[in-house]
Amino acid sequence: MSVLTPAHVVYYVTWDNVDFLKIGTTQNLDRRLMDLRRTMNEESRQGGPAGRTILLATEPGYFDLEAYRHKQFAHLRINGRNEYFRWATDIYSHIDGLPERRRTPRFTPPHLRDGSGDPLSVAARRMMAQRASRPAS
């Protein structure tokens, strides 16, 4: 079991020009965000720029919580990328409910850009409403 210190966080991060997010953990969030910016810029050279790195939320925790979140959202995992997940209602709702959520009104995932309101809350409500309005099979 991991020993939790105040600096240990599980973080949720994405980039402007991608349609996924990363769930990870760190003891030094500022350093980790700098590393992620550099890594994504290097990885994206072949496929175009990833855009700015956007911290969506953090929650106190370490490896145990990170592993739990990875299992919780395993159905959304991007093949071959253990810590990368597709956007979906499950993740929107989770991030939206975190006390340490970063309000980023200029950010909307590329596939949900319609220019309305707070992107995570609006998108989550819209996706849940669509599910609820479908006829039961």
C-alpha positions in Angstrom: 0.0 0.0 0.0 1.2 3.5 -0.8 1.8 6.1 1.8 -0.1 9.3 0.9 1.5 12.7 1.4 -0.3 16.0 0.7 1.6 16.3 -2.6 0.3 13.0 -4.0 -2.5 13.5 -6.5 -4.3 11.7 -9.3 -4.6 14.1 -12.2 -6.8 14.3 -15.3 -5.2 16.1 -18.2 -5.9 16.6 -21.9 -4.7 18.6 -24.8 -6.5 21.0 -27.2 -6.2 19.0 -30.4 -6.8 15.4 -29.2 -9.9 13.4 -28.4 -8.7 11.7 -25.2 -7.5 12.4 -21.7 -4.8 10.9 -19.4 -5.3 9.8 -15.9 -2.1 9.6 -13.9 -0.5 10.2 -10.5 2.4 12.3 -9.3 4.0 13.7 -6.2 5.0 16.9 -8.1 2.2 18.1 -10.3 4.1 21.1 -11.8 7.0 19.0 -12.8 4.7 16.3 -14.2 2.8 18.8 -16.3 6.0 20.2 -17.8 7.1 16.6 -18.6 3.7 15.9 -20.3 3.9 19.0 -22.4 7.4 18.0 -23.6 6.4 14.3 -24.2 3.2 15.2 -26.1 5.1 17.7 -28.3 7.6 15.0 -29.1 5.0 12.3 -29.7 2.8 14.6 -31.8 5.5 15.8 -34.3 4.4 13.0 -36.6 0.7 13.5 -36.2 0.5 17.3 -35.8 0.6 19.4 -32.6 -1.4 18.2 -29.6 -2.0 21.8 -28.5 -1.8 23.2 -25.0 -1.8 20.9 -22.0 -5.0 21.4 -19.9 -5.2 20.2 -16.3 -8.9 19.3 -15.8 -8.8 18.1 -12.2 -6.9 16.5 -9.4 -7.9 14.4 -6.4 -5.8 13.4 -3.4 -4.4 9.9 -4.0 -1.6 7.9 -5.3 -1.0 4.6 -7.0 -3.9 2.8 -5.3 -6.4 5.4 -6.4 -4.9 5.7 -9.9 -5.2 1.9 -10.4 -8.8 2.1 -9.2 -9.6 4.9 -11.7 -8.0 3.0 -14.5 -10.1 0.0 -13.6 -13.3 2.2 -13.2 -12.8 3.6 -16.8 -11.2 0.5 -18.3 -14.0 0.2 -20.9 -12.8 3.6 -22.3 -9.1 2.8 -22.4 -7.4 3.5 -25.7 -5.7 0.4 -27.0 -2.1 0.2 -26.2 -2.1 3.3 -24.0 -2.6 2.2 -20.4 -3.3 5.7 -19.0 -5.2 7.2 -21.9 -9.0 7.2 -22.1 -11.7 8.2 -24.6 -14.1 11.0 -23.5 -17.4 9.7 -22.3 -20.3 10.5 -20.0 -18.7 8.4 -17.2 -15.5 10.5 -17.2 -17.3 13.8 -17.7 -19.5 13.1 -14.7 -16.6 12.0 -12.5 -14.5 15.1 -13.4 -17.4 17.4 -13.0 -18.0 16.1 -9.5 -14.5 16.5 -8.2 -13.9 19.4 -5.8 -10.5 20.1 -7.4 -12.0 20.5 -10.8 -10.3 23.2 -12.9 -12.9 25.4 -14.5 -11.6 25.8 -18.1 -14.3 27.6 -20.0 -12.2 27.9 -23.1 -11.7 24.2 -23.3 -14.1 21.7 -25.0 -13.0 18.4 -26.4 -12.6 18.6 -30.2 -15.5 16.4 -30.9 -17.9 18.4 -28.7 -17.1 21.9 -29.8 -20.4 23.8 -30.1 -19.5 26.9 -28.2 -22.0 26.6 -25.4 -21.5 27.1 -21.6 -19.2 25.1 -19.4 -18.0 22.3 -21.7 -17.7 19.5 -19.2 -21.0 20.1 -17.4 -23.0 20.9 -20.6 -21.5 17.9 -22.5 -22.2 15.5 -19.6 -25.8 16.7 -19.3 -26.3 16.5 -23.1 -24.9 12.9 -23.3 -26.9 11.7 -20.3 -30.1 13.3 -21.8 -29.5 11.5 -25.1 -29.1 8.2 -23.3 -32.3 8.8 -21.3 -34.3 9.7 -24.3 -33.4 6.5 -26.2 -36.1 3.8 -26.3 -35.3 0.8 -24.1 -34.4 -2.3 -26.1 
